[in-house]
């Protein structure tokens, strides 16, 4: 059975531990990239990352875009929503369906 991880600043992610998810409070890009590599090479099937942290390690995240696991999902943090999470979900749906389902393109 796969585990679920959440990465980001402490204030944005601490509540996820109450849901049984493993939390990794991080604000340093280098440490975040190392943690993502470690999670991807272990039993984690889903890794939620705050949009702010994801912006800092976008190159590392790109390495996993074409892989089945882990699924990397961007979530808004306390600093607000950058829109990148929605863009990534939209892109994934477009790849799966072959069209933009929101605008019919």
N, C-alpha and C positions, 0 to 999 in steps of 0.2 A: 504494500500500500504506500502510495506516495504521500509526502508531507507538503505542507504549504508554508512558505516563508514570506515575511513582510520586511522590506528594507526602507529606511528613511530616517528622518530626524525623530528623536524620541517622542516629542509631543504629538507628532502626527500618527505614530504607529502603536503606542503603548496599549491602546484599547483592543487591538487585534489579538493579544495574548489571551484575553478572556474568552475568545472564540476558539481557542486551541491551536492557534497559529504560532509558529516560531518567529519571534521578532528580532531584528538586527538593527539597533539604533546606530546610524552612521551619518556623518557629515563630511568626512574626508573622501575625496574621489579615489585615491589610490587604495585605501582600505576597502572602500565599497566595491571596486573592481575585483580585488582579491576575494572578497566575500562572495560575490556573484559567481566567480569561477569555482569556488569551493562548493557552493550550493548546487551549481549545475552538474558537477561531477559526483554528486551524492544522490540521496533518495528524494530530492525535492522535485515535484512535478509542476508546481506553480510557484512563481516568485512575483509578488506584488512589490512595486517600487514606486516611491513618491515621484511625481513629475520633476520636482526640483533636483532630486538625487539622480534621476535618470538623465537629465540634461548634462550632468557632470560626467557621466560614464557612458555616454551614447555610443561611443566606438565599441566598448566592451559588450553592450547590449546587442549591437548589430551582429556580432559573431553568432548569436543564438537565434536570429530571426528565421533562418531556414531550417532549424532543427525542430524536431517534434517536442522534445523536452529539454529544459523546462519551458513552460508557457510563461512568458514575462508580460505582466500586465501593469500598465502605469495607472496610478491612482493620484488624485489630488491630495496635497498635504495641507497643513494649517496655513501655509503662506498663500493658498489660493490655487485656482485651476489655471494651468497654462494652455489648456486645450490639446496638448500633445497626446494625452491618453485617448481622447475621442478620435483624434486623427489616426492613431494606430489601430483602433478597433475598426474604424471605417475602412482603412486600407486592407485589413485582414478579410473583412466581409467582401470587399470588391474582388480580392483575389479568389475567394472561395466561390462567389456567385458569378463573377464575371461582369458585374455592373454595379453602379452606385445605387443602392436601393433607396436612399433618401431622396435623390434628385432624378432618378431614372436615366442617368447618363450611361 
